[in-house]
Amino acid sequence: MNLNVPFELHNAFKAATAARGQNMTDELLKFIKGYITKHSSKPKRRRR
């Protein structure tokens, strides 16, 4: 995945994650997984 992020936003995110001892990739992956969990519909079960 390639993502175009404004320079200022990139630097602010980098600083915020570094200040907490985190890395940007790990935090983005957590966000993406959470988003998928929250916004994906569960498959409906078919009744017999």
PyMOL Python script that loads the backbone (N, CA, C, O; Angstrom):
from pymol import cmd

cmd.read_pdbstr("""\
ATOM      1  N   MET A   1       0.851  -1.160   0.000  1.00  0.00           N
ATOM      2  CA  MET A   1       0.000   0.000   0.000  1.00  0.00           C
ATOM      3  C   MET A   1       0.899   1.225   0.000  1.00  0.00           C
ATOM      4  O   MET A   1       1.835   1.331   0.792  1.00  0.00           O
ATOM      5  N   ASN A   2       0.603   2.123  -0.880  1.00  0.00           N
ATOM      6  CA  ASN A   2       1.287   3.416  -0.893  1.00  0.00           C
ATOM      7  C   ASN A   2       0.288   4.474  -0.482  1.00  0.00           C
ATOM      8  O   ASN A   2      -0.878   4.434  -0.874  1.00  0.00           O
ATOM      9  N   LEU A   3       0.747   5.400   0.296  1.00  0.00           N
ATOM     10  CA  LEU A   3      -0.144   6.423   0.823  1.00  0.00           C
ATOM     11  C   LEU A   3       0.550   7.770   0.752  1.00  0.00           C
ATOM     12  O   LEU A   3       1.671   7.923   1.237  1.00  0.00           O
ATOM     13  N   ASN A   4      -0.110   8.738   0.154  1.00  0.00           N
ATOM     14  CA  ASN A   4       0.425  10.097   0.099  1.00  0.00           C
ATOM     15  C   ASN A   4      -0.111  10.874   1.291  1.00  0.00           C
ATOM     16  O   ASN A   4      -1.306  11.157   1.382  1.00  0.00           O
ATOM     17  N   VAL A   5       0.786  11.211   2.195  1.00  0.00           N
ATOM     18  CA  VAL A   5       0.421  11.931   3.417  1.00  0.00           C
ATOM     19  C   VAL A   5       1.138  13.278   3.400  1.00  0.00           C
ATOM     20  O   VAL A   5       2.333  13.343   3.110  1.00  0.00           O
ATOM     21  N   PRO A   6       0.417  14.346   3.706  1.00  0.00           N
ATOM     22  CA  PRO A   6       1.087  15.646   3.775  1.00  0.00           C
ATOM     23  C   PRO A   6       2.289  15.586   4.731  1.00  0.00           C
ATOM     24  O   PRO A   6       2.241  14.937   5.776  1.00  0.00           O
ATOM     25  N   PHE A   7       3.342  16.269   4.350  1.00  0.00           N
ATOM     26  CA  PHE A   7       4.601  16.265   5.097  1.00  0.00           C
ATOM     27  C   PHE A   7       4.392  16.578   6.579  1.00  0.00           C
ATOM     28  O   PHE A   7       4.943  15.900   7.445  1.00  0.00           O
ATOM     29  N   GLU A   8       3.596  17.606   6.863  1.00  0.00           N
ATOM     30  CA  GLU A   8       3.379  18.027   8.255  1.00  0.00           C
ATOM     31  C   GLU A   8       2.652  16.947   9.053  1.00  0.00           C
ATOM     32  O   GLU A   8       2.980  16.705  10.214  1.00  0.00           O
ATOM     33  N   LEU A   9       1.666  16.299   8.433  1.00  0.00           N
ATOM     34  CA  LEU A   9       0.922  15.235   9.108  1.00  0.00           C
ATOM     35  C   LEU A   9       1.824  14.035   9.378  1.00  0.00           C
ATOM     36  O   LEU A   9       1.770  13.441  10.454  1.00  0.00           O
ATOM     37  N   HIS A  10       2.647  13.683   8.403  1.00  0.00           N
ATOM     38  CA  HIS A  10       3.603  12.584   8.565  1.00  0.00           C
ATOM     39  C   HIS A  10       4.533  12.854   9.742  1.00  0.00           C
ATOM     40  O   HIS A  10       4.725  11.996  10.603  1.00  0.00           O
ATOM     41  N   ASN A  11       5.104  14.042   9.771  1.00  0.00           N
ATOM     42  CA  ASN A  11       6.032  14.381  10.851  1.00  0.00           C
ATOM     43  C   ASN A  11       5.346  14.404  12.211  1.00  0.00           C
ATOM     44  O   ASN A  11       5.929  13.969  13.204  1.00  0.00           O
ATOM     45  N   ALA A  12       4.116  14.907  12.268  1.00  0.00           N
ATOM     46  CA  ALA A  12       3.382  14.943  13.537  1.00  0.00           C
ATOM     47  C   ALA A  12       3.070  13.529  14.016  1.00  0.00           C
ATOM     48  O   ALA A  12       3.195  13.241  15.206  1.00  0.00           O
ATOM     49  N   PHE A  13       2.669  12.648  13.110  1.00  0.00           N
ATOM     50  CA  PHE A  13       2.380  11.257  13.476  1.00  0.00           C
ATOM     51  C   PHE A  13       3.649  10.542  13.918  1.00  0.00           C
ATOM     52  O   PHE A  13       3.638   9.794  14.895  1.00  0.00           O
ATOM     53  N   LYS A  14       4.729  10.772  13.206  1.00  0.00           N
ATOM     54  CA  LYS A  14       6.019  10.167  13.554  1.00  0.00           C
ATOM     55  C   LYS A  14       6.453  10.608  14.947  1.00  0.00           C
ATOM     56  O   LYS A  14       6.898   9.785  15.747  1.00  0.00           O
ATOM     57  N   ALA A  15       6.327  11.894  15.242  1.00  0.00           N
ATOM     58  CA  ALA A  15       6.715  12.414  16.555  1.00  0.00           C
ATOM     59  C   ALA A  15       5.817  11.859  17.655  1.00  0.00           C
ATOM     60  O   ALA A  15       6.299  11.497  18.728  1.00  0.00           O
ATOM     61  N   ALA A  16       4.510  11.792  17.390  1.00  0.00           N
ATOM     62  CA  ALA A  16       3.565  11.299  18.400  1.00  0.00           C
ATOM     63  C   ALA A  16       3.811   9.831  18.725  1.00  0.00           C
ATOM     64  O   ALA A  16       3.767   9.438  19.891  1.00  0.00           O
ATOM     65  N   THR A  17       4.070   9.019  17.704  1.00  0.00           N
ATOM     66  CA  THR A  17       4.318   7.602  17.971  1.00  0.00           C
ATOM     67  C   THR A  17       5.670   7.407  18.654  1.00  0.00           C
ATOM     68  O   THR A  17       5.786   6.597  19.573  1.00  0.00           O
ATOM     69  N   ALA A  18       6.674   8.130  18.220  1.00  0.00           N
ATOM     70  CA  ALA A  18       8.003   8.013  18.828  1.00  0.00           C
ATOM     71  C   ALA A  18       7.976   8.430  20.294  1.00  0.00           C
ATOM     72  O   ALA A  18       8.648   7.819  21.125  1.00  0.00           O
ATOM     73  N   ALA A  19       7.209   9.461  20.616  1.00  0.00           N
ATOM     74  CA  ALA A  19       7.124   9.943  22.001  1.00  0.00           C
ATOM     75  C   ALA A  19       6.535   8.879  22.922  1.00  0.00           C
ATOM     76  O   ALA A  19       6.755   8.909  24.133  1.00  0.00           O
ATOM     77  N   ARG A  20       5.790   7.945  22.348  1.00  0.00           N
ATOM     78  CA  ARG A  20       5.177   6.884  23.135  1.00  0.00           C
ATOM     79  C   ARG A  20       5.923   5.557  22.986  1.00  0.00           C
ATOM     80  O   ARG A  20       5.462   4.525  23.473  1.00  0.00           O
ATOM     81  N   GLY A  21       7.058   5.586  22.324  1.00  0.00           N
ATOM     82  CA  GLY A  21       7.847   4.372  22.132  1.00  0.00           C
ATOM     83  C   GLY A  21       7.205   3.399  21.147  1.00  0.00           C
ATOM     84  O   GLY A  21       7.469   2.198  21.194  1.00  0.00           O
ATOM     85  N   GLN A  22       6.365   3.917  20.259  1.00  0.00           N
ATOM     86  CA  GLN A  22       5.677   3.084  19.274  1.00  0.00           C
ATOM     87  C   GLN A  22       6.282   3.352  17.900  1.00  0.00           C
ATOM     88  O   GLN A  22       7.056   4.292  17.716  1.00  0.00           O
ATOM     89  N   ASN A  23       5.913   2.505  16.940  1.00  0.00           N
ATOM     90  CA  ASN A  23       6.345   2.829  15.585  1.00  0.00           C
ATOM     91  C   ASN A  23       5.127   3.034  14.696  1.00  0.00           C
ATOM     92  O   ASN A  23       4.056   2.482  14.947  1.00  0.00           O
ATOM     93  N   MET A  24       5.305   3.824  13.670  1.00  0.00           N
ATOM     94  CA  MET A  24       4.193   4.248  12.823  1.00  0.00           C
ATOM     95  C   MET A  24       3.497   3.066  12.153  1.00  0.00           C
ATOM     96  O   MET A  24       2.267   3.025  12.104  1.00  0.00           O
ATOM     97  N   THR A  25       4.253   2.120  11.645  1.00  0.00           N
ATOM     98  CA  THR A  25       3.659   0.978  10.948  1.00  0.00           C
ATOM     99  C   THR A  25       2.755   0.177  11.869  1.00  0.00           C
ATOM    100  O   THR A  25       1.631  -0.162  11.499  1.00  0.00           O
ATOM    101  N   ASP A  26       3.240  -0.128  13.066  1.00  0.00           N
ATOM    102  CA  ASP A  26       2.429  -0.903  14.009  1.00  0.00           C
ATOM    103  C   ASP A  26       1.131  -0.181  14.351  1.00  0.00           C
ATOM    104  O   ASP A  26       0.076  -0.811  14.432  1.00  0.00           O
ATOM    105  N   GLU A  27       1.197   1.121  14.549  1.00  0.00           N
ATOM    106  CA  GLU A  27       0.000   1.890  14.899  1.00  0.00           C
ATOM    107  C   GLU A  27      -0.978   1.964  13.728  1.00  0.00           C
ATOM    108  O   GLU A  27      -2.190   1.892  13.931  1.00  0.00           O
ATOM    109  N   LEU A  28      -0.471   2.106  12.521  1.00  0.00           N
ATOM    110  CA  LEU A  28      -1.356   2.112  11.350  1.00  0.00           C
ATOM    111  C   LEU A  28      -2.023   0.755  11.161  1.00  0.00           C
ATOM    112  O   LEU A  28      -3.205   0.691  10.824  1.00  0.00           O
ATOM    113  N   LEU A  29      -1.284  -0.326  11.371  1.00  0.00           N
ATOM    114  CA  LEU A  29      -1.873  -1.658  11.252  1.00  0.00           C
ATOM    115  C   LEU A  29      -2.961  -1.880  12.296  1.00  0.00           C
ATOM    116  O   LEU A  29      -3.997  -2.472  11.993  1.00  0.00           O
ATOM    117  N   LYS A  30      -2.737  -1.410  13.526  1.00  0.00           N
ATOM    118  CA  LYS A  30      -3.776  -1.515  14.563  1.00  0.00           C
ATOM    119  C   LYS A  30      -5.026  -0.761  14.140  1.00  0.00           C
ATOM    120  O   LYS A  30      -6.141  -1.258  14.300  1.00  0.00           O
ATOM    121  N   PHE A  31      -4.840   0.435  13.601  1.00  0.00           N
ATOM    122  CA  PHE A  31      -5.980   1.226  13.149  1.00  0.00           C
ATOM    123  C   PHE A  31      -6.744   0.505  12.040  1.00  0.00           C
ATOM    124  O   PHE A  31      -7.972   0.420  12.084  1.00  0.00           O
ATOM    125  N   ILE A  32      -6.024  -0.013  11.050  1.00  0.00           N
ATOM    126  CA  ILE A  32      -6.668  -0.681   9.919  1.00  0.00           C
ATOM    127  C   ILE A  32      -7.447  -1.908  10.392  1.00  0.00           C
ATOM    128  O   ILE A  32      -8.589  -2.114   9.979  1.00  0.00           O
ATOM    129  N   LYS A  33      -6.841  -2.719  11.250  1.00  0.00           N
ATOM    130  CA  LYS A  33      -7.525  -3.910  11.764  1.00  0.00           C
ATOM    131  C   LYS A  33      -8.765  -3.528  12.562  1.00  0.00           C
ATOM    132  O   LYS A  33      -9.808  -4.168  12.428  1.00  0.00           O
ATOM    133  N   GLY A  34      -8.663  -2.499  13.386  1.00  0.00           N
ATOM    134  CA  GLY A  34      -9.813  -2.029  14.155  1.00  0.00           C
ATOM    135  C   GLY A  34     -10.917  -1.516  13.257  1.00  0.00           C
ATOM    136  O   GLY A  34     -12.095  -1.769  13.510  1.00  0.00           O
ATOM    137  N   TYR A  35     -10.555  -0.807  12.224  1.00  0.00           N
ATOM    138  CA  TYR A  35     -11.533  -0.271  11.271  1.00  0.00           C
ATOM    139  C   TYR A  35     -12.275  -1.408  10.581  1.00  0.00           C
ATOM    140  O   TYR A  35     -13.496  -1.366  10.437  1.00  0.00           O
ATOM    141  N   ILE A  36     -11.534  -2.415  10.159  1.00  0.00           N
ATOM    142  CA  ILE A  36     -12.144  -3.568   9.493  1.00  0.00           C
ATOM    143  C   ILE A  36     -13.107  -4.274  10.442  1.00  0.00           C
ATOM    144  O   ILE A  36     -14.228  -4.609  10.058  1.00  0.00           O
ATOM    145  N   THR A  37     -12.677  -4.500  11.669  1.00  0.00           N
ATOM    146  CA  THR A  37     -13.530  -5.155  12.655  1.00  0.00           C
ATOM    147  C   THR A  37     -14.812  -4.360  12.885  1.00  0.00           C
ATOM    148  O   THR A  37     -15.902  -4.931  12.940  1.00  0.00           O
ATOM    149  N   LYS A  38     -14.680  -3.065  13.017  1.00  0.00           N
ATOM    150  CA  LYS A  38     -15.829  -2.211  13.307  1.00  0.00           C
ATOM    151  C   LYS A  38     -16.781  -2.093  12.125  1.00  0.00           C
ATOM    152  O   LYS A  38     -17.995  -2.039  12.317  1.00  0.00           O
ATOM    153  N   HIS A  39     -16.259  -2.053  10.920  1.00  0.00           N
ATOM    154  CA  HIS A  39     -17.076  -1.730   9.760  1.00  0.00           C
ATOM    155  C   HIS A  39     -17.404  -2.904   8.843  1.00  0.00           C
ATOM    156  O   HIS A  39     -18.129  -2.727   7.864  1.00  0.00           O
ATOM    157  N   SER A  40     -16.896  -4.084   9.131  1.00  0.00           N
ATOM    158  CA  SER A  40     -17.223  -5.249   8.308  1.00  0.00           C
ATOM    159  C   SER A  40     -18.507  -5.874   8.826  1.00  0.00           C
ATOM    160  O   SER A  40     -18.716  -5.992  10.034  1.00  0.00           O
ATOM    161  N   SER A  41     -19.356  -6.269   7.902  1.00  0.00           N
ATOM    162  CA  SER A  41     -20.573  -6.943   8.339  1.00  0.00           C
ATOM    163  C   SER A  41     -20.259  -8.413   8.553  1.00  0.00           C
ATOM    164  O   SER A  41     -19.455  -9.012   7.838  1.00  0.00           O
ATOM    165  N   LYS A  42     -20.906  -8.969   9.544  1.00  0.00           N
ATOM    166  CA  LYS A  42     -20.723 -10.388   9.814  1.00  0.00           C
ATOM    167  C   LYS A  42     -21.584 -11.169   8.831  1.00  0.00           C
ATOM    168  O   LYS A  42     -22.701 -10.758   8.516  1.00  0.00           O
ATOM    169  N   PRO A  43     -21.069 -12.291   8.346  1.00  0.00           N
ATOM    170  CA  PRO A  43     -21.882 -13.094   7.425  1.00  0.00           C
ATOM    171  C   PRO A  43     -23.155 -13.572   8.127  1.00  0.00           C
ATOM    172  O   PRO A  43     -23.118 -14.012   9.276  1.00  0.00           O
ATOM    173  N   LYS A  44     -24.262 -13.479   7.423  1.00  0.00           N
ATOM    174  CA  LYS A  44     -25.529 -13.927   7.999  1.00  0.00           C
ATOM    175  C   LYS A  44     -25.642 -15.433   7.840  1.00  0.00           C
ATOM    176  O   LYS A  44     -25.255 -15.993   6.814  1.00  0.00           O
ATOM    177  N   ARG A  45     -26.180 -16.086   8.875  1.00  0.00           N
ATOM    178  CA  ARG A  45     -26.362 -17.531   8.831  1.00  0.00           C
ATOM    179  C   ARG A  45     -27.669 -17.838   8.116  1.00  0.00           C
ATOM    180  O   ARG A  45     -28.676 -17.153   8.297  1.00  0.00           O
ATOM    181  N   ARG A  46     -27.628 -18.851   7.325  1.00  0.00           N
ATOM    182  CA  ARG A  46     -28.831 -19.282   6.613  1.00  0.00           C
ATOM    183  C   ARG A  46     -29.620 -20.226   7.500  1.00  0.00           C
ATOM    184  O   ARG A  46     -29.061 -21.124   8.129  1.00  0.00           O
ATOM    185  N   ARG A  47     -30.902 -20.014   7.541  1.00  0.00           N
ATOM    186  CA  ARG A  47     -31.770 -20.925   8.302  1.00  0.00           C
ATOM    187  C   ARG A  47     -32.168 -22.087   7.414  1.00  0.00           C
ATOM    188  O   ARG A  47     -32.293 -21.952   6.197  1.00  0.00           O
ATOM    189  N   ARG A  48     -32.362 -23.219   8.043  1.00  0.00           N
ATOM    190  CA  ARG A  48     -32.775 -24.409   7.286  1.00  0.00           C
ATOM    191  C   ARG A  48     -34.244 -24.628   7.403  1.00  0.00           C
ATOM    192  O   ARG A  48     -34.774 -25.582   6.832  1.00  0.00           O
TER     193      ARG A  48
END
""", "prot")
cmd.dss("prot")
cmd.show_as("cartoon", "prot")
cmd.util.cbc("prot")
cmd.orient("prot")
